[in-house]
Amino acid sequence: MALNEMFVGEIVTELLKQLNAISHKSCFCKSSADNLITSIQELLPIIEELKYSGVELPAFRQSQLNRFSETLRGGIELAGKVLESGRWNVYKNLQLVRKMEKLEKQVERFISGPMQAHLLADVHHMRFETMERFNRLEQRLDSMKTGSGRWVEEAVKRMEVEGDSNLGGFSGIGLELGKGKVKKMMIERDDLNVVGIWGIGGSGKTTLANEICRDNQVQSYFNNRILFLTVSQSPDLEQLRAKIWGFITGNEPLNYTRKSQCEWGSGPQALVVLDDVWSLPVLEQLIFRVPTYKTLVISRFKFPRRVVNEVYEVELLEEDESMSLFCHSAFGQKSIPPTANETLVKQIVDECKGLPLALKVIGASLQDQPEMYWINARKRLSRGELICESHENKLLDRMAISVECLKKKVKECFMDLGSFPEDKKIPLDVLVNMWVEIHNIDEEEAFTILLELSDKNLLTLVKDARAGEAYCSYHEICVTQHDVLRDLALHLSNQGEVNERKRLLMPRRDTELPRDWEKNADQPFNAQIVSVHTGEMGEMDWFHMEFPKTEVLILNFCSDKYFLPPFIDDMPKLRALIVINRGTTEATLENFSVFTNLANLRSLWLEKVSVPQLSNATVPLRNLRKLSMVLCKVSNSLDPAVLDLPQIFPHLSELVIDHCDDLVKLPLSFCKVNSLQSLSLTNCHRLRELPADLGMLKKLQILRLSACPELKMLPPSIGELVKLKYLDISECVNLKCLPKEVGKLVSLEKIDMRDCLQIVNLPTTAALSNLKSLQRVICDDEVFGQWRNLEKTVPNLHVQIAEKWYSLDWLNS
């Protein structure tokens, strides 16, 4: 962490705030607080010097300051304890007074000692060395001037930025709206020193930045002092820092309108635009904390708010704007000419999905082409294929830059996204299961990869208010992706011979399997992932295929009946099977006998299907670890008279039953699956009863029962779940009470009981006093005070009142 942020952002401001509160509220420590305020205020000149110097201190001096910062950090904790201490706890208050006096002496020794002089000397020495180095660099750069005095170098660009910065002079409502929002951040917000423009490659970020720089109001506000630098993936940091430093100090050799030089930090407002920034470490080195200038950062990656204070996300074009831009590229005008096929033009524009770069490049590739060429282009676009070589070179290769820079494993995960249908939300649970099985990672790393892809604008997260919390379920989070980015993933995956591809994918739903699959079916397919997207499939619609290396099979279809592909028998390494019906009613699955040879299957996801009956005759899935049934009909499959789950799933560790409306009672057989660690029965609106022997699940750590409105009681045996860490009974609106046996859950760390409207009284504090591991309770106002009483006996407990939230969004897909 940078030194100025450590002092100003985290320590000094917070400590002064706490000390001022003590000075007004605590009679015991008021004197020490006032003395500390005075001492710390004497530090402010040094802090300001450090903040605006733009230089780094020597390692030894930095370590000295780090140790002192730890002292101040301890002061923040101590101040918090003083503010929380009760007035009548005299013994504790006397201890706090002595600790405050000790802190006061430590700070005083720092203030009165030689440290200040050393710090200022170091800062000025480093600044002098930096300026000398910049001056030497400027002399070298002077040799690059042309006769007219203009610089010849590629890093500084104002009007000649290629690609997505030049959209044929197009200026629409969306562009004006974006410009207005960014202008407001820069001109009207004095508290924002660094502003960002964020969007996917080709979305018009640089175009927007150039329009802002050309705006008369912006130029007037910054006195025509605007420096536009393109950073790129491999920047020359020393050169860029030299230009920025010279520019903001008034010593620049550039031809700006300002004639005279200004002293450091005393000049008029100025703007530095950093375009095409690819990494946080580079950005941090290009921002100088000088109050007289602002920075506008353009990037396809999101950066922390501590660096970029506020960000405008570039919006894709509306229908009329998309049409105008496309026509400008294809016809040289902003509307469809009378001689063109209007329907065909609209279909191709629609396939570009509002992405400016796609509209421009594809429009230009179709210019002056015959109508049959346009028809072929529409077909290829609808299949996610390339129109021609120029389309590949100018569009996909340009956008592939965002992917090629990723680490290998992250890039592979991005390419996996092409396995799912366009315009559909992907439950993160599905992605995580798949990535864990084929990329040799755990769930935590899979989630980290997801966040990295999201930060790099390669996918979009859709999540409810709880997503990302401890013990949250991944099926509460969904992923969406812009169609053009999905086409890019498909393009990268569809390289090479069809039998040798790592991913064998159907880019769009079709009535039959692709013809090139059938043509090459005489040889094994070596794909690791196979994705099929069809309508109703009968036994005769499949043909023989062999998949000796396939580990993930995704079956997307839209029908009320589906015959499972016979080639599942020829997938000996299959580890994850995902069956998703996009139709309106639950589909009947046929050919369930293909599960006979799935000895290595570890994860099974079933969505909107009627689950076949599970009985003692069902072939055991001995390695299955996770079973998810979402929007399914399950009552026939869970007949307690014939069900022996421990035999069928001897190693099952996680069971998810979500939005299964015909589940009324959970069969006793579930309680005999001794390996079960996580049980989620969520949004099951007819579930009324849990087994009395629920406590038999001795290894259970997570129990989710949220949004089961007919559930009226928890069995007393719940107290026997000695390893349970998380209990979620949120939105169980008819649950009458929390049984006193909950107090026996010695491992319980978190309870979520928001919107449990019938629970107004908790078990006694004595009954709950053994919950020593409990750290967090989320509840409603009615029981908030009762849980707070428990904080006295459970030291790490934090009780919070729930905010309103809704989690059905992802189902609208």
ZAGUDREN-566493 format. One line per 4 residues: number of its first residue (from 1); their letters; for each residue x, y, z of C-alpha. Coordinates in steps of 0.1 Angstrom, whole numbers, plus 5000, padded with zeros to 4 digits. Each point is the difference from the previous one (the first is absolute). Layout:
! ZAGUDREN-566493
NUM	a	X:Y:Z; ...;
//
This chain:
! ZAGUDREN-566493
1	maln	5000:5000:5000; 5013:5035:4991; 5013:5020:5029; 4977:5030:4994;
5	emfv	4969:4977:4999; 5012:4983:5032; 5002:5033:5019; 4972:5020:4985;
9	geiv	4975:4974:4990; 5001:4974:5027; 5017:5014:5031; 5001:5037:5006;
13	tell	4965:5009:4988; 4984:4972:5020; 5021:5006:5031; 4992:5037:5001;
17	kqln	4963:4992:4996; 5001:4976:5029; 5020:5024:5022; 4976:5028:4993;
21	aish	4971:4978:5011; 5019:4991:5032; 5007:5036:5007; 4963:5007:4999;
25	kscf	4986:4969:5018; 5026:4986:5024; 5009:5019:5031; 5027:4974:5010;
29	ckss	5021:5002:4968; 4992:5036:4989; 5034:5014:5009; 5020:4973:4982;
33	adnl	4977:5003:4970; 5005:5037:4997; 5038:4997:5003; 5000:4973:4973;
37	itsi	4979:5021:4977; 5025:5029:5004; 5030:4976:4993; 4985:4984:4970;
41	qell	4990:5033:4985; 5038:5009:5001; 5005:4970:4978; 4977:5013:4973;
45	piie	5027:5021:4982; 5022:4969:4996; 4970:4980:4988; 4991:5026:4974;
49	elky	5036:5001:4989; 5000:4962:4996; 4966:5000:4984; 5009:5024:4972;
53	sgve	5037:4992:4994; 4994:4972:4976; 5032:4982:5012; 5008:4970:5021;
57	lpaf	5021:5000:5031; 5030:4978:5006; 4992:4965:5014; 5016:5008:5034;
61	rqsq	4979:5032:5005; 4969:4982:4987; 5004:4973:5026; 5003:5026:5028;
65	lnrf	4968:5016:4988; 4983:4966:4998; 5008:4993:5036; 4986:5033:5010;
69	setl	4969:4995:4979; 4994:4968:5020; 5001:5020:5032; 4974:5023:4986;
73	rggi	4979:4970:4988; 5001:4987:5036; 4988:5035:5010; 4969:4995:4978;
77	elag	4992:4967:5018; 5006:5016:5034; 4978:5030:4991; 4972:4976:4990;
81	kvle	5002:4982:5034; 4999:5034:5018; 4968:5010:4981; 4983:4966:5008;
85	sgrw	5009:5000:5037; 4972:5006:5024; 5001:5030:5023; 4997:4980:5032;
89	nvyk	5027:4974:4992; 5026:5019:5020; 5027:4974:5001; 4999:4995:4962;
93	nlql	5000:5037:4994; 5031:5005:5022; 5018:4974:4979; 4990:5018:4968;
97	vrkm	5012:5033:5014; 5035:4985:5006; 5001:4985:4965; 4989:5034:4985;
101	ekle	5028:5017:5020; 5025:4975:4986; 4989:5006:4965; 5003:5037:5006;
105	kqve	5036:4996:5010; 5009:4979:4970; 4986:5025:4976; 5017:5029:5018;
109	rfis	5034:4982:4998; 4995:4998:4962; 4990:5036:4997; 5028:5014:5021;
113	gpmq	5027:4978:4987; 5021:5003:4968; 4976:4980:4979; 4983:5029:4985;
117	ahll	5032:5016:4987; 5011:4966:4986; 4967:4996:4982; 5000:5034:4984;
121	advh	5036:4997:4990; 4993:4967:4983; 4970:5013:4982; 5018:5030:4986;
125	hmrf	5031:4979:4992; 4979:4975:4981; 4980:5027:4982; 5033:5017:4989;
129	etme	5013:4967:4987; 4967:4993:4982; 5000:5034:4984; 5036:4996:4989;
133	rfnr	4992:4966:4984; 4969:5015:4983; 5021:5029:4987; 5026:4976:4985;
137	leqr	4971:4981:4984; 4985:5032:4986; 5033:5009:4984; 5000:4966:4983;
141	ldsm	4964:5005:4989; 5008:5035:4987; 5021:4983:4972; 4968:4985:4987;
145	ktgs	4984:5034:4992; 4992:5008:4963; 5008:5033:4984; 4966:5014:5009;
149	grwv	5006:4992:5037; 4973:4973:5001; 5009:4967:5018; 5003:4969:4979;
153	eeav	4990:4972:5023; 4971:4975:5002; 4992:5003:5037; 4984:5034:4997;
157	krme	4968:5000:4979; 4972:5025:4999; 4982:4998:4967; 5015:4970:4982;
161	vegd	4990:4969:5021; 4993:4970:4979; 4973:4973:5004; 4973:5006:5025;
165	snlg	5010:5036:5004; 4988:5009:4965; 4964:4990:4992; 4996:5018:4968;
169	gfsg	4990:5033:5016; 4971:4984:5016; 4985:5018:5030; 4968:4987:5014;
173	igle	4978:5005:5031; 5019:4973:5019; 5033:5018:4994; 4987:5033:5011;
177	lgkg	4985:4985:5031; 5033:4983:5009; 5019:5032:4994; 4976:5019:5022;
181	kvkk	5005:4976:5029; 5038:5000:4998; 5001:5038:4997; 4980:5003:5031;
185	mmie	5024:4977:5019; 5030:5021:4989; 4987:5035:5001; 4974:5000:5028;
189	rddl	5016:4976:5024; 5030:5015:5018; 5003:4968:5021; 5008:4978:4969;
193	nvvg	5036:5003:4989; 5000:4968:4979; 4971:4991:4978; 4996:4969:4978;
197	iwgi	4983:4989:4968; 4995:4962:4999; 4987:4977:4973; 5007:4970:4979;
201	ggsg	5024:5002:4970; 4984:5018:4971; 4972:5016:5020; 5011:5036:4993;
205	kttl	5019:5009:5031; 5027:5020:4982; 4975:5016:4978; 4982:5013:5030;
209	anei	5033:5012:5016; 5009:5019:4968; 4965:5016:4999; 5005:5012:5036;
213	crdn	5034:5015:4992; 4986:5019:4970; 4971:5013:5021; 5001:5038:5003;
217	qvqs	4989:5000:5037; 5027:4975:5009; 5027:5018:4981; 4990:5033:5017;
221	yfnn	4999:4984:5035; 5035:4985:4996; 5014:5032:4982; 5007:4979:4969;
225	rilf	5025:4980:5020; 4991:4964:4990; 5026:4973:4995; 4989:4968:4982;
229	ltvs	5023:4970:5005; 4995:4965:4987; 5015:4976:5025; 4996:4966:4983;
233	qspd	5010:4965:5013; 5038:5006:5000; 5004:5037:5010; 5032:5019:5005;
237	leql	4992:5011:5035; 5030:5023:5004; 4991:5019:4968; 4963:5002:5010;
241	raki	5008:5012:5035; 5024:5026:4985; 4973:5014:4978; 4974:5001:5027;
245	wgfi	5023:5016:5025; 5012:5026:4976; 4965:5008:4990; 4985:5004:5034;
249	tgne	5029:5021:5013; 4999:5023:4970; 5035:4989:4987; 4987:4981:4970;
253	plny	5017:5003:4966; 4966:4995:4983; 4982:5027:4980; 4972:5008:5024;
257	trks	4982:5033:5001; 5016:5009:5033; 5032:5020:4994; 5016:5004:5034;
261	qcew	5011:4974:5025; 4983:4996:5033; 5013:4989:5034; 4993:4964:5011;
265	gsgp	4965:4996:5012; 4990:5036:4994; 4988:5001:4964; 4965:5000:4986;
269	qalv	4978:4970:4995; 5014:4974:4976; 4988:4966:4987; 5021:4969:4992;
273	vldd	4982:4973:4980; 5015:4965:5003; 4985:4979:4972; 5003:4962:4997;
277	vwsl	5012:4992:5035; 5005:4963:5006; 5012:4996:5036; 4996:5015:5035;
281	pvle	5038:5002:5007; 5006:5020:4969; 4971:5023:5007; 5011:5007:5036;
285	qlif	5034:5011:4986; 4984:5025:4976; 4978:5018:5026; 5017:5029:5019;
289	rvpt	4981:5013:5030; 5001:5036:4990; 4968:5020:5007; 5002:5022:4969;
293	yktl	4992:4973:4975; 4977:4971:4993; 5004:4967:4983; 4976:4982:4976;
297	visr	5007:4963:4997; 4987:4980:4970; 5002:4962:5004; 4982:4967:4994;
301	fkfp	5008:4990:5035; 4986:5012:5033; 5023:5015:5026; 4994:5005:5038;
305	rrvv	4983:5031:5012; 5030:5010:5020; 5018:5006:4967; 4971:5009:4976;
309	nevy	4975:5019:5021; 4970:4996:4977; 4994:4982:4967; 4976:5005:4971;
313	evel	4991:4967:4983; 4996:5005:4962; 4966:4989:4989; 4994:4981:4968;
317	leed	4981:5017:4972; 4963:5001:4997; 4982:4987:4969; 4999:5033:4981;
321	esms	5036:5009:5008; 5011:4965:4990; 4983:5004:4966; 5015:5034:4994;
325	lfch	5035:4989:5008; 4997:4968:4979; 4986:5019:4970; 5027:5025:5002;
329	safg	5026:4972:4997; 4981:4980:4974; 4984:5026:4978; 5017:5033:5009;
333	qksi	4967:5015:5014; 4981:4997:5033; 4969:4982:4987; 4992:4970:4978;
337	ppta	5000:5010:4963; 4970:4991:4978; 5019:4975:4980; 5010:4979:5031;
341	netl	4981:4971:5015; 4986:5016:5031; 4991:4968:5018; 5035:4985:4993;
345	vkqi	5017:5031:5013; 4980:5000:5032; 5008:4963:5006; 5037:5006:4997;
349	vdec	4999:5031:5022; 4981:4980:5026; 5028:4974:5000; 5025:5027:5009;
353	kglp	4982:5005:5033; 5007:5037:5003; 5038:4997:5001; 5015:5029:4981;
357	lalk	5031:4982:4989; 4980:4970:4986; 4976:5024:4982; 5029:5019:4984;
361	viga	5022:4971:4990; 4971:4978:4987; 4984:5029:4982; 5032:5008:4983;
365	slqd	5006:4963:4990; 4966:5000:4982; 5004:5033:4982; 4994:4996:4962;
369	qpem	4994:4963:5003; 4971:4982:4981; 4968:4990:5019; 5010:4963:5000;
373	ywin	5031:5009:5019; 4979:5018:5026; 4977:4970:5004; 5030:4978:5005;
377	arkr	5014:5024:5025; 4967:5000:5020; 5001:4962:5001; 5036:4999:5012;
381	lsrg	4994:5027:5026; 4969:4981:5014; 5022:4969:5003; 5028:5019:5017;
385	elic	5023:4996:4970; 5022:5024:4982; 4988:5019:4969; 5034:5002:4983;
389	eshe	5037:5004:5007; 4997:5038:5006; 4972:4993:5026; 5024:4977:5019;
393	nkll	5030:5023:4998; 4982:5032:5009; 4974:4989:5025; 5008:4968:5017;
397	drma	5038:5004:5001; 4995:5035:5014; 4976:4988:5027; 5022:4969:5006;
401	isve	5026:5023:5016; 4979:5000:5031; 5002:4963:5002; 5036:4993:4988;
405	clkk	5014:5019:5029; 4983:4978:5026; 5017:4972:5019; 4996:4967:4983;
409	kvke	4975:4986:5025; 4979:5032:5000; 5000:5000:4962; 4988:4964:5000;
413	cfmd	4971:5010:5023; 4991:5029:4977; 4999:4976:4970; 4978:4976:5020;
417	lgsf	4972:5027:5000; 4994:4993:4963; 4986:4966:5012; 4967:5017:5011;
421	pedk	4972:5015:4980; 5000:5036:4990; 4978:5025:5019; 4995:4976:5030;
425	kipl	5011:5004:5035; 5024:4973:5012; 4997:4990:5036; 5035:5003:5015;
429	dvlv	4995:4967:5017; 5002:4984:4965; 5031:5019:4991; 5017:4992:5033;
433	nmwv	4992:4963:4998; 5014:4999:4965; 5032:5020:5007; 5007:4980:5032;
437	eihn	4998:4967:4981; 5020:5008:4969; 5025:5027:5011; 5013:4984:5032;
441	idee	4990:5030:5022; 4979:5003:5031; 4968:5021:5003; 5018:5030:5015;
445	eaft	5024:5002:4971; 4971:4996:4976; 4982:5029:5015; 5032:5021:4999;
449	ille	5002:4993:4963; 4964:5010:4995; 5007:5034:5017; 5031:5005:4978;
453	lsdk	4980:4994:4969; 4973:5024:5013; 5026:5027:5008; 5014:4997:4965;
457	nllt	4965:5005:4986; 4999:4966:4984; 4968:4989:5018; 4974:5016:5022;
461	lvkd	4990:4988:5035; 4963:5000:5009; 4996:4994:5037; 4977:5005:5029;
465	arag	5008:5020:5031; 5016:4970:5018; 5024:4988:4972; 5036:5000:5011;
469	eayc	4992:4996:5037; 5014:4971:5020; 4980:4968:4993; 4980:5016:4972;
473	syhe	4989:4975:4973; 5014:5004:4965; 4966:4994:4985; 4991:5034:5014;
477	icvt	5024:5016:4975; 4997:4999:4962; 5022:5009:4972; 4991:5018:4967;
481	qhdv	5022:5008:4970; 4997:5023:4971; 4993:4981:4968; 5030:5013:4982;
485	lrdl	5022:4989:5029; 4984:4966:4998; 5006:4999:4963; 5037:5007:5008;
489	alhl	5001:4971:5024; 4984:4978:4973; 5025:5012:4974; 5030:4993:5022;
493	snqg	4986:4965:5008; 4991:4990:4965; 5036:5000:4987; 5014:4968:4985;
497	evne	4985:4968:4988; 4967:4992:5016; 5011:4966:5015; 5030:5017:5017;
501	rkrl	4982:5030:5015; 5001:5004:5038; 4964:5012:5000; 4974:4986:4976;
505	lmpr	4973:5026:5000; 4967:5008:4983; 4999:5038:4998; 4962:5002:4995;
509	rdte	4970:4978:5007; 4992:4978:4970; 4976:4972:4992; 5029:4975:4994;
513	lprd	5036:4995:5008; 5026:5018:4978; 5008:4983:4967; 5037:5002:5004;
517	wekn	4996:4979:5032; 4982:4973:4981; 5026:5002:4971; 5028:4994:5025;
521	adqp	4982:4975:5023; 5021:4971:4987; 5029:5013:5021; 5000:5007:5038;
525	fnaq	4994:5036:5011; 5027:5011:5025; 4980:5029:5015; 5002:5006:5037;
529	ivsv	4967:5019:5000; 4970:4991:4977; 4970:5024:4998; 4968:4990:4982;
533	htge	4972:5025:4994; 4969:4986:4983; 4962:4997:5002; 4983:4967:5007;
537	mgem	5022:4970:4993; 4988:4964:4995; 5021:4968:4998; 5004:5002:4962;
541	dwfh	5012:5036:5001; 5034:4990:5014; 5028:4983:4982; 5029:4980:5014;
545	mefp	5029:5021:5014; 5029:4992:5022; 5014:5024:5026; 5029:4983:5018;
549	ktev	5013:5033:5016; 4968:5019:5008; 4996:5011:5036; 4971:5024:4997;
553	liln	4968:4996:4980; 4974:5028:4998; 4966:4992:4986; 4979:5030:4993;
557	fcsd	4966:4994:4984; 4965:5014:4997; 4972:4974:5001; 4978:4980:5023;
561	kyfl	5017:4967:4991; 5037:4992:4995; 5018:4967:4993; 5034:5001:5016;
565	ppfi	5028:4995:4974; 5012:4964:4998; 5036:5012:4996; 5001:5008:5037;
569	ddmp	5008:4963:5002; 5032:5008:4981; 5012:5027:5025; 5020:4980:5025;
573	klra	5016:5031:5015; 4969:5021:5004; 5002:5019:5033; 4972:5027:4997;
577	livi	4966:4996:4982; 4978:5031:4996; 4965:4995:4987; 4980:5032:4995;
581	nrgt	4965:5003:4984; 4992:5035:4988; 4964:4990:4992; 4969:5011:5019;
585	teat	4992:4968:5018; 5020:4972:5016; 5014:4976:4974; 4998:4962:5003;
589	lenf	5034:4984:4997; 5004:4967:4982; 5029:4976:4997; 5011:5004:5036;
593	svft	5019:4967:4996; 5029:5020:4986; 5010:5007:5036; 5012:4964:5003;
597	nlan	5035:5007:4990; 5005:5034:5017; 5023:4987:5027; 5020:5033:5000;
601	lrsl	4971:5024:5001; 5005:5025:5029; 4974:5028:4992; 4965:4997:4986;
605	wlek	4978:5031:4993; 4964:4994:4990; 4978:5030:4991; 4963:5000:4991;
609	vsvp	4996:4963:4995; 4980:4972:5016; 5026:4980:5019; 4996:4963:4994;
613	qlsn	4992:4978:5029; 5030:4991:5022; 4998:4965:5015; 5022:4971:5012;
617	atvp	5002:4989:4963; 5016:5033:4990; 5037:4996:4991; 5020:5016:5028;
621	lrnl	5019:5032:4991; 5028:4992:5025; 5021:5031:4993; 4972:5026:4998;
625	rkls	5009:5028:5023; 4974:5027:4991; 4964:4996:4988; 4980:5031:4991;
629	mvlc	4963:4999:4990; 4985:5034:4990; 4965:5006:4988; 4995:4963:4999;
633	kvsn	4972:4975:5007; 5014:4978:5027; 4971:4984:5018; 5001:4968:4978;
637	sldp	5037:4997:5004; 4999:5002:5038; 4976:4972:5009; 5009:4991:5036;
641	avld	4988:4964:4994; 5027:4992:4974; 5026:5026:5007; 5034:4991:5014;
645	lpqi	5022:5031:4995; 5030:4987:5019; 5003:4972:4975; 4994:5021:4969;
649	fphl	5022:5030:5011; 5025:4985:5026; 5023:5031:4998; 4976:5028:4994;
653	selv	5013:5031:5019; 4977:5028:4986; 4963:4999:4991; 4981:5029:4985;
657	idhc	4962:4999:4995; 4988:5035:4988; 4966:5011:4988; 4986:4965:5000;
661	ddlv	4964:5007:5008; 4988:4964:5003; 5024:4992:5029; 4977:4997:5031;
665	klpl	5020:4979:5023; 5037:4991:5000; 5003:4962:5002; 5018:4984:5029;
669	sfck	5025:4984:4977; 5017:5034:4996; 5010:4998:5037; 5019:4968:4994;
673	vnsl	5025:5016:4975; 5027:5003:5026; 5024:5017:4975; 4977:5031:4995;
677	qsls	5016:5033:5010; 4977:5025:4983; 4962:4998:4997; 4981:5027:4982;
681	ltnc	4962:4998:4998; 4991:5035:4987; 4969:5016:4984; 4981:4967:5004;
685	hrlr	4966:5016:5006; 4982:4968:5010; 5026:4986:5023; 4983:4995:5034;
689	elpa	5021:4976:5020; 5036:4989:5006; 5009:4965:5012; 4999:4996:5038;
693	dlgm	5034:4983:4997; 5017:5030:4983; 5026:4998:5027; 5014:4968:4985;
697	lkkl	5020:5022:4975; 5030:5002:5023; 5023:5015:4973; 4975:5027:4989;
701	qilr	5016:5035:5001; 4976:5021:4979; 4962:4998:5002; 4980:5024:4977;
705	lsac	4962:5000:5004; 4993:5035:4986; 4966:5010:4984; 4981:4969:5010;
709	pelk	4967:5017:5011; 4982:4968:5010; 5027:4989:5024; 4987:5005:5036;
713	mlpp	5025:4984:5022; 5036:4987:5003; 5004:4965:5015; 5016:5000:5035;
717	sige	5026:4976:4987; 5016:5030:4982; 5019:5005:5032; 5020:4968:4992;
721	lvkl	5016:5016:4970; 5032:5006:5019; 5020:5011:4970; 4975:5024:4986;
725	kyld	5015:5034:4992; 4973:5018:4980; 4962:4999:5004; 4978:5020:4975;
729	isec	4963:5001:5008; 4994:5034:4983; 4965:5006:4985; 4985:4970:5018;
733	vnlk	4971:5023:5008; 4979:4973:5018; 5028:4986:5022; 4986:5003:5035;
737	clpk	5032:4999:5021; 5036:4993:5003; 5003:4968:5021; 5020:5002:5032;
741	evgk	5021:4971:4987; 5017:5025:4976; 5020:5010:5031; 5019:4966:4997;
745	lvsl	5015:5010:4967; 5034:5007:5014; 5016:5004:4966; 4974:5024:4986;
749	ekid	5016:5032:4986; 4971:5017:4981; 4962:5001:5001; 4980:5017:4973;
753	mrdc	4963:5004:5012; 4989:5031:4981; 4963:5002:4992; 4990:4973:5025;
757	lqiv	4969:5019:5008; 4985:4975:5026; 5031:4998:5022; 4997:5028:5026;
761	nlpt	5016:4982:5029; 5033:4982:5002; 5010:4972:5024; 5013:5014:5033;
765	taal	5035:5014:5001; 5010:4971:5022; 4989:4976:4974; 5020:5018:4973;
769	snlk	5031:5007:5022; 5019:4970:4986; 5002:5015:4965; 5035:5011:5006;
773	slqr	5010:4997:4964; 4972:5023:4988; 5013:5030:4982; 4971:5015:4980;
777	vicd	4962:5001:5002; 4979:5016:4973; 4964:5006:5012; 4971:5024:5001;
781	devf	4992:5028:5025; 4977:4978:5021; 5028:4978:5013; 5030:5023:4996;
785	gqwr	5000:5010:5036; 4998:4964:5012; 5030:4990:4980; 5019:5031:5012;
789	nlek	4996:4987:5036; 5020:4970:4990; 5030:5021:4990; 5009:5002:5037;
793	tvpn	5007:4963:5002; 5011:4994:4964; 5029:5023:4996; 5004:5000:4961;
797	lhvq	4963:5003:4992; 4989:5027:4976; 4962:5005:4995; 4987:5019:4971;
801	iaek	4965:5010:4988; 4993:4986:4965; 4996:5021:4970; 4973:4992:4975;
805	wysl	5011:4979:4971; 4986:4977:4972; 5017:4971:4983; 4978:4988:4972;
809	dwln	5016:5022:4974; 5021:4973:4985; 4970:4978:4991; 4988:5025:4974;
813	s	5022:4984:4974;
//
